[in-house]
C-alpha cells in the first residue's frame, strides 16, 4: 500500500515538473516584400562573397551580453545561412537605391566578366545588452583590381521592443543603410 502511494506521488511529482516542449523560432533576414530591379541599362558592380566574423557563421542568433561575452540562442535560428541572406539583402537594397548602377552577386551569370566589384567585411552584426543592434565592418570598392575606396562603417539602432523578431527587423534596416552608403560612394566614383 505504501509502495503504491509513493509511486503515485512520484508520478504526480514528475507530471507536475513536465513542461511544454521547446519550440524553435526561425528568422529570415531578407524581406519578401522587396522587389527586383531591371539592371539592363545600369553599370553593373559585383558583390564579392561577404566576409563574416567567425562567430556569426552559425545558425543560432547571437546576442552580446557583456563587453566580451556572447550568448547563442538555442531556440532562435536563422532560416538560412546568413552568408546567403546578407548578400541578398545588400544586392536588393543597393538596386532599390541606385538608379545609375546595379549590383549583382558574384555567383550571378556574367559576374566574372566584370571588373568593378564591392567587397564587404562584417565584424559585428548583433543585438547587445544595451538594447542596440550593431552592424560594424568595412567595405572596399574596386575597379580593375585596384581599391578606389576603402571605408569603415559602424551603424547602430536602438531597439524599441524586446525579442529577436524586432532585432532582425533592425538588422535588415542596418543593411539597407549600408547599401545606401555604398550606393552613394559608387555614384560618386
C-alpha positions as CSV (number, residue, x, y, z in Angstrom):
1,X,0.0,0.0,0.0
2,X,2.8,2.4,0.9
3,X,4.7,1.4,-2.2
4,X,1.7,2.3,-4.4
5,X,1.2,5.6,-2.6
6,X,4.9,6.5,-3.0
7,X,4.7,5.5,-6.7
8,X,1.6,7.6,-7.2
9,X,3.1,10.6,-5.5
10,X,6.3,10.3,-7.5
11,X,4.3,10.1,-10.7
12,X,2.3,13.2,-9.8
13,X,5.5,15.0,-8.9
14,X,7.1,14.1,-12.3
15,X,3.9,15.0,-14.1
16,X,4.0,18.5,-12.4
17,X,7.6,19.0,-13.5
18,X,6.9,18.5,-17.1
19,X,6.5,21.5,-19.3
20,X,5.6,22.2,-22.9
21,X,8.2,21.1,-25.4
22,X,10.6,23.9,-26.5
23,X,9.7,25.3,-29.9
24,X,12.2,26.7,-32.4
25,X,11.7,30.1,-33.9
26,X,13.1,30.7,-37.4
27,X,14.0,34.1,-38.7
28,X,14.6,35.4,-42.2
29,X,16.8,38.4,-42.8
30,X,15.6,39.4,-46.3
31,X,12.2,40.9,-46.8
32,X,9.8,39.1,-49.2
33,X,8.3,42.5,-50.0
34,X,11.4,43.8,-51.7
35,X,11.1,44.0,-55.4
36,X,13.6,43.1,-58.1
37,X,15.1,45.7,-60.3
38,X,15.8,46.0,-64.0
39,X,19.6,46.3,-64.3
40,X,19.8,46.2,-68.1
41,X,20.7,49.9,-68.5
42,X,22.8,50.3,-65.4
43,X,26.6,49.9,-64.9
44,X,27.0,46.7,-63.0
45,X,29.1,46.0,-59.9
46,X,29.8,42.6,-58.5
47,X,29.3,42.0,-54.8
48,X,32.1,39.6,-53.7
49,X,31.3,37.0,-51.1
50,X,30.7,38.8,-47.8
51,X,33.4,38.2,-45.2
52,X,31.8,37.4,-41.8
53,X,33.4,37.2,-38.4
54,X,33.7,33.5,-37.4
55,X,31.2,33.9,-34.5
56,X,28.5,34.9,-37.0
57,X,28.9,31.8,-39.2
58,X,26.4,29.5,-37.4
59,X,22.6,29.0,-37.4
60,X,21.8,30.4,-33.9
61,X,21.1,34.0,-33.5
62,X,23.7,35.7,-31.2
63,X,23.5,38.5,-28.7
64,X,26.3,40.3,-26.9
65,X,25.5,40.1,-23.2
66,X,28.6,41.8,-21.9
67,X,31.6,43.6,-23.4
68,X,33.5,40.3,-24.0
69,X,30.6,37.8,-23.8
70,X,28.2,36.3,-26.4
71,X,25.1,34.3,-25.9
72,X,23.9,31.9,-28.7
73,X,20.2,31.4,-28.7
74,X,19.5,27.7,-28.8
75,X,15.9,28.1,-30.0
76,X,16.2,31.2,-32.2
77,X,17.6,30.1,-35.6
78,X,18.3,31.7,-38.9
79,X,16.1,30.1,-41.6
80,X,19.0,30.1,-44.0
81,X,22.7,30.8,-43.6
82,X,23.4,34.5,-43.2
83,X,26.2,34.0,-45.6
84,X,23.5,33.8,-48.2
85,X,20.9,36.2,-46.8
86,X,23.2,39.2,-46.1
87,X,24.4,39.4,-49.8
88,X,20.8,39.0,-51.0
89,X,19.7,42.0,-48.8
90,X,22.6,44.1,-49.9
91,X,22.0,43.4,-53.6
92,X,18.3,44.1,-53.3
93,X,18.7,47.3,-51.3
94,X,21.6,48.6,-53.4
95,X,19.5,48.1,-56.6
96,X,16.5,49.8,-55.0
97,X,18.6,52.9,-54.0
98,X,20.8,53.4,-57.1
99,X,19.4,54.5,-60.4
100,X,22.7,54.6,-62.3
101,X,24.4,51.4,-61.0
102,X,23.3,47.9,-60.4
103,X,24.8,45.2,-58.1
104,X,24.9,41.5,-58.8
105,X,26.1,38.7,-56.6
106,X,29.4,37.1,-57.5
107,X,27.5,33.8,-58.3
108,X,25.4,35.5,-60.9
109,X,25.9,34.7,-64.6
110,X,28.4,37.2,-66.2
111,X,29.8,38.4,-62.8
112,X,33.2,37.0,-63.5
113,X,33.5,39.2,-66.7
114,X,33.0,42.5,-64.8
115,X,36.0,44.5,-63.5
116,X,34.0,46.5,-60.9
117,X,33.5,45.0,-57.5
118,X,32.5,45.6,-53.9
119,X,33.8,43.6,-51.0
120,X,32.1,43.8,-47.6
121,X,33.6,42.6,-44.3
122,X,31.3,42.3,-41.3
123,X,32.9,42.2,-37.9
124,X,29.8,42.7,-35.7
125,X,26.2,42.1,-36.6
126,X,24.1,41.5,-33.5
127,X,21.9,43.0,-30.7
128,X,23.6,43.8,-27.4
129,X,22.7,44.1,-23.7
130,X,22.2,47.9,-24.0
131,X,19.2,47.4,-26.3
132,X,21.0,48.3,-29.5
133,X,21.6,46.4,-32.8
134,X,25.0,46.9,-34.3
135,X,26.5,46.5,-37.8
136,X,30.2,47.1,-38.0
137,X,32.9,46.4,-40.5
138,X,34.4,47.8,-43.7
139,X,34.0,47.7,-47.4
140,X,36.1,48.2,-50.5
141,X,35.1,49.5,-53.9
142,X,37.4,48.2,-56.6
143,X,37.8,48.9,-60.3
144,X,40.2,46.8,-62.5
145,X,41.5,45.1,-59.4
146,X,42.5,48.3,-57.6
147,X,40.8,49.6,-54.5
148,X,39.5,53.1,-55.2
149,X,37.6,53.5,-51.9
150,X,38.0,51.8,-48.5
151,X,35.5,52.7,-45.8
152,X,34.8,51.6,-42.3
153,X,31.2,51.6,-41.1
154,X,29.6,51.4,-37.7
155,X,25.8,51.6,-37.6
156,X,23.5,51.2,-34.5
157,X,19.8,51.2,-34.0
158,X,18.0,51.4,-30.6
159,X,15.6,48.6,-30.0
160,X,12.1,49.8,-29.2
161,X,10.8,46.2,-28.3
162,X,12.3,43.1,-26.8
163,X,13.0,40.0,-28.7
164,X,14.8,38.7,-31.7
165,X,12.0,39.4,-34.2
166,X,12.4,43.1,-33.6
167,X,16.2,42.8,-33.6
168,X,16.1,41.0,-37.0
169,X,13.9,43.8,-38.5
170,X,16.5,46.3,-37.3
171,X,19.3,44.2,-38.7
172,X,17.6,44.4,-42.1
173,X,17.4,48.2,-41.8
174,X,21.1,48.4,-40.9
175,X,21.9,46.5,-44.1
176,X,19.7,48.9,-46.0
177,X,21.6,51.8,-44.6
178,X,24.9,50.2,-45.6
179,X,23.7,49.5,-49.1
180,X,22.6,53.2,-49.4
181,X,26.1,54.4,-48.3
182,X,27.8,52.0,-50.7
183,X,25.5,53.2,-53.5
184,X,26.3,56.9,-52.8
185,X,30.1,56.1,-52.9
186,X,29.7,54.2,-56.2
187,X,27.7,57.0,-57.7
188,X,30.5,59.5,-56.8
189,X,33.3,57.3,-58.2
